[in-house]
Amino acid sequence: MPHTHHTKRALLALTISCLTGAFVASSANAGEGTLAFVGGRIVDGTGAAAIENGVIVSTDGRIVAVGPAASTPIPDGAQQIDVGGKTLIPGLINTHGHVGGVLGLESGHYNRGNVLRQLELYARYGITTVNSLGDDEFEGFEIRNEQNPVFINHSRLMVAGPVLAPATTAEAIRAVNGVADQSANFIKIRVDDNLGRSAKMAPEIVQAIADESEKRGVPLAVHIYNLVDAKSTLAAGADFIAHSVRDQAVDAEFIDGLKAADVCYTPTLTRELSTFVYESEPTFFSDPFFLKDADPAVLATLREPERQQRMRGNEGAQHYKNIALPNAMSNLKILSDAGVKIAMGTDSGPAARFQGYFEHLEMSMMVDAGMTPMQVLQSATSVAADCLGLNYLGTLEAGKWADIVVLDADPLADINNTKSVSQVWIAGNLVPTP
């Protein structure tokens, strides 16, 4: 059956807006009045050239004006925030993360406090929206439903519920409806045999899930590994390819299919990195931007020689290092050059996939793969927002929520300058630091 990805993204935007009150114009005590960010370089996320000595004005958490200081008046009574010498970018969006389940290196810790702690962590790193693609439980849905668009000061959350793994088509239909009834933002499935270690979801079950998700208007995100499965799930009606093709080079048929269906592709290069990088001490273990929120006990465990030796000898880890990641990197360049929508995502959240930091590492790896810093910034802002149906986020333009990351250095000169986070604002609210 035909699948309408544009319509489904529009429905997704409407669902999120209704659940989060994103269409609230203002209220008697909304936000903190009017803010004016003055004197900074503005990279607005649209791909336009940076505005030097710019001004951003927000009222009640929404941007009302953006432009050069010479032509952008500052309203009387506005609170002026001097960002001279700094670069302002839109809040970064992780289109594929996981929230709430891991504490330290242990899974099984899903609870309200852990979800909120991780959303605060993402926010401190400038990741102002996270699409949690699977393993979300009641508390995640509850927090998603409660998040106030005006007063929020932690990362915005989207949820998918459990990763569906039904055994029959009848179970598939019931499972999709169970998740859709909770107004999930996505439905998530895996079509992957884990390098031959597990059974792969049968095509008829994939099709049943895709058809039912289409009926319910909930976009379908698919974890794939190889090109054959990427093509078949796209043909079945997948709305979001949640990982790189990692077994071989992508081809014209796949590229044409993605573009014709307006389906977004998320590389998750750091997912591959995480499978082998702890075979020795990673260079980022000495990065102050990483260490500011790192748990020393976790680092000590990851430094254990026996653990590192096991990873060096792990056949799967070495496969991801020597085959999967190189293929993912080269395919990213091919797809980006072909005009496919690339949405920054990391699969961060599982143990040792460090939330907040890995998004910056992902962007650095995307540049290493051949994308330009401007393309990568767009993939993490305007393109990501489009792929998630978030038409009120992703750029620094009038009408959007004032999700702003203030950087000490220019990421267009070096993508690693995204790590120079000075301040993070969500809906005009300053994200607190410990």
Order of alpha helices (4+ residues) and beta strands (2+ residues): alpha-beta-beta-beta-beta-beta-beta-alpha-beta-alpha-beta-alpha-beta-alpha-beta-alpha-beta-alpha-beta-alpha-alpha-alpha-alpha-alpha-alpha-alpha-alpha-alpha-beta-beta-beta
